[in-house]
Amino acid sequence: MRVKAVEFEVTYINLREKPDWFLAISPHGKVPVLQVDGQPLFESNAIAEYLDEVVAPRLHPEDPITRARHRAWTDYVPTFASGLSVYYAKTAEVVEQRLEDARAKLGKLTEAISQDALPGPFFGGQELCLVDAAYAPFLQRFVLVEGWLKTGLMKEYPEIAAWSAALLADERVIGSVPDNFEKEFVGNLQRRGLYVADLIPQVAAG
Ligand SMILES: N[C@@H](CCC(=O)N[C@@H](CS)C(=O)NCC(=O)O)C(=O)O
């Protein structure tokens, strides 16, 4: 199930071996890139906003103030994600050292939810919105890693846990990654030699 009924083709890029054609269209050598009529669009938010403008249904709120606040919280994604680098630490000591910073970022996101998103279940209320789309990939990964690392962080922030649960149960979020997502993700954690990789049960590690 998709949010937007639009024809598209996906090409997954091996980021350890980027093809030349990809480097030619991606100004920072990063994914995602969306090719529209031969024009490459880059930066997730720019791509999401473009699609929201050209393909119904509109996910951004109608009210300009609400929309601006939604954009502002979407801008917070990179800071939020950097705070959860606790999950990508190489040793147990570094996990400990990064917990406080993670709490600061989770606390800030809880403020966002309390001020702009309640009663949920999604950030914009009953309907999925672009803020959900921006955070979902990060929450999807953090929830997986938390399941193995068990820092207890998600339990400390019930609003974020509830939002994550709503997103992770949504068919549109589930369908946003390929079937082998967890296996590929685990392989990536192992290749990077991260602390959490040693805690993953064999069956998940495949
Ligand atoms: N601000 C960019 C960030 C994109 C980004 O960091 N992509 C990562 C994967 S999630 C990537 O392509 N990394 C490859 C690299 O930096 O070599 C966006 O939101 O599109």
PDBQT file of the ligand as one rigid body, heavy atoms in Angstrom, charges set to zero:
ROOT
HETATM    1  N1  LIG A 301      20.123  15.401   3.710  1.00  0.00    +0.000 N 
HETATM    2  C1  LIG A 301      20.118  14.250   2.815  1.00  0.00    +0.000 C 
HETATM    3  C2  LIG A 301      20.909  13.141   3.469  1.00  0.00    +0.000 C 
HETATM    4  C3  LIG A 301      20.993  11.919   2.614  1.00  0.00    +0.000 C 
HETATM    5  C4  LIG A 301      21.951  10.898   3.177  1.00  0.00    +0.000 C 
HETATM    6  O1  LIG A 301      22.699  11.173   4.143  1.00  0.00    +0.000 OA
HETATM    7  N2  LIG A 301      21.966   9.726   2.583  1.00  0.00    +0.000 N 
HETATM    8  C5  LIG A 301      22.859   8.679   3.027  1.00  0.00    +0.000 C 
HETATM    9  C6  LIG A 301      22.109   7.382   3.245  1.00  0.00    +0.000 C 
HETATM   10  S1  LIG A 301      20.815   7.571   4.400  1.00  0.00    +0.000 SA
HETATM   11  C7  LIG A 301      23.863   8.405   1.926  1.00  0.00    +0.000 C 
HETATM   12  O2  LIG A 301      23.542   8.394   0.757  1.00  0.00    +0.000 OA
HETATM   13  N3  LIG A 301      25.117   8.192   2.300  1.00  0.00    +0.000 N 
HETATM   14  C8  LIG A 301      26.129   7.829   1.364  1.00  0.00    +0.000 C 
HETATM   15  C9  LIG A 301      27.358   8.675   1.485  1.00  0.00    +0.000 C 
HETATM   16  O3  LIG A 301      27.326   9.692   2.185  1.00  0.00    +0.000 OA
HETATM   17  O4  LIG A 301      28.358   8.273   0.868  1.00  0.00    +0.000 OA
HETATM   18  C10 LIG A 301      18.676  13.799   2.514  1.00  0.00    +0.000 C 
HETATM   19  O5  LIG A 301      17.829  13.934   3.409  1.00  0.00    +0.000 OA
HETATM   20  O6  LIG A 301      18.407  13.339   1.409  1.00  0.00    +0.000 OA
ENDROOT
TORSDOF 0
